[in-house]
Amino acid sequence: MEYFGYLSSYRFRFLNLTSDDIEKAVFGDGEIKTVKPENIRKLNFPLTLSEEYGVPFQTAFRVIGLFLIQVLIDNAITVEIAEKIFVEILSSFPTDMGKKELGQLLLAVCTRIIENNKSKFLVHAENQLLYDKVNRLSQLTEIYSSDSKLWTPNQSL
């Protein structure tokens, strides 16, 4: 994880980044999962997902969206953890778009994909946790305004 951040910050080479890489950074890849949303910062999104780095906005958006879909549909991830992850994504995603608009767009696209692929994702129509996460993240985007910083939830897990 730290090595990836080191390589990307010094631009030794262009690094490929997938939604699986983000998942491993946040949840680890061992048998015991330790949630660390702050590890998203180590992936250096402002560089590794930037158009200057050669990554089109649509590709970066797809990588983040696939990861966010996993966060939304995984019933082992609480609303609070999803919120912390979402804040990290919004604060580090490289775009000129406002963070409020980015968050709303991400949620709209992810929920549409989930709704259209319920059987593929094994999502039950009455999955209350999924809707709780989407509602909380939607509320979070409303807190953000163009002249203030993103509200950050309590950092302790």
N, C-alpha and C positions, 0 to 999 in steps of 0.2 A: 504494500500500500504506500509506504513512504517512498519507496524506490520509484514508483510511478509518478508521484508528485515531484520528486527530484528531477527525473528525466523530462517531464513536461515543462517544468519551470525553466530549465536550461536549454530546452529545445534541442536536445541531442539528436532526436529523431521524432518523426510524427508517430504518434501512438494511437492505435485503434482502441475505441471505447465502445462497449456494448452495455445493454441493460443488465446482462448477467454480471458484468464487472462492477456495476453500481451496487447490485444486490450483494455481491461478495464483500464489497467495501463496507456496506451498512450493516449487514447481518453476519458477516464472517462466513467461512466455508467449512468450519469444523462441525462436529456432532453437537456441541453445545453452542447455541447462537447467542451472541452478545450484541445488542442493538447499539449502534454508534452512528446516529445521523450526521454527526459532525465530520465523519470521514468523507462525506461528499465533497467537502472543501479540499481534501487531499487529491481529489481527481482533477482539480484545476479546470473546472468547466469554462471559466472566462477565456482560457486558451484552448483547451482540447476540444471544445464544442463550438469554437468561434469560426466565423466565415474566413477570418484572416488565416486561420490554421488549415483552411481548405474544407471545412465542414459546412455544407449548405444548411440554412435554417431548418428546412424540412427534415433533414437527416437527424440533426440534433434534437429536434422536437420529437421525432419518432423514437429515438433512444430513450429520452426522458419519459415519454408517454408510456412505452412498454414497461418501464420500471414502475411508474405510478400505477398502472393497471394492476400489477402484481401486488403492490401495497394495498390497493383498495379491495381486491378480492380475497386476500389472505385473511382468514378469520383469526389467525394467531396474532395479527398486528392490531393493536388497540387504536382507538381514535386518537389518543394523545400521542402515540408514537407516529402515526400517520401525519399528524399535524406538525411535528418536529421535522420529519422528513420533507414535507411540503415546503416549510419555511426555508430549509437549506437549499432545496431546488430553486425556489423563486429568487432567493438572494444571490445565487451564483450562476444562474443561467444567462449566457451572453446574448442579449438582445437590446435593441433600442426601444422595444415595446415596453409600456409601463408594466410594472409587476402585477398590478391589479388585473389588467387585461390579459397578461400572460397566464396568470392563475385561472382566470375564468375560461380562457380558451383551452388550457390543459384539461380542466375538469370536464368541460363540455365534450371534448373529443374523446376522452377516456370513458366517460359514462355512456356515450353513444356506442363506442366499440364494445363495451361490456354488455349493453342491452342487446346489441345485434348478434352477439356471440355467446349468449348465456349457456348454451349446451357445451360449447367448446371449453369455456372456462369453468364449467361445473358450478355456475352461480344459480342459486335458487331464487325464484321470483320474489320471495318474501324475506330476503336476506337483510335483516334490520341493521346489522353492523355495517354493511356496505353503504346503506343509505345514511347512517349516522356519520360515517367518515366523509361522504360527499357533502352532506349538509355543513359539517364543521369546517371543512376546507373551503366551502363556498363563503361561509361567514368570515373566515380568515381573509379572503381576498377583499372583502368589503372594508376591512379595517385599514388596509393599505391605501394611501393617497399619494399623489405625485410629489408632494412636498414634505413627506415624512419618511422615516425608515420603517422597514417591516417590523411589526410586532413580533417578538421572539418569545415562545413559550418557555416556561421554566426548564432549564437545561438538565436538571437531575432526572434520572429515570427511576 
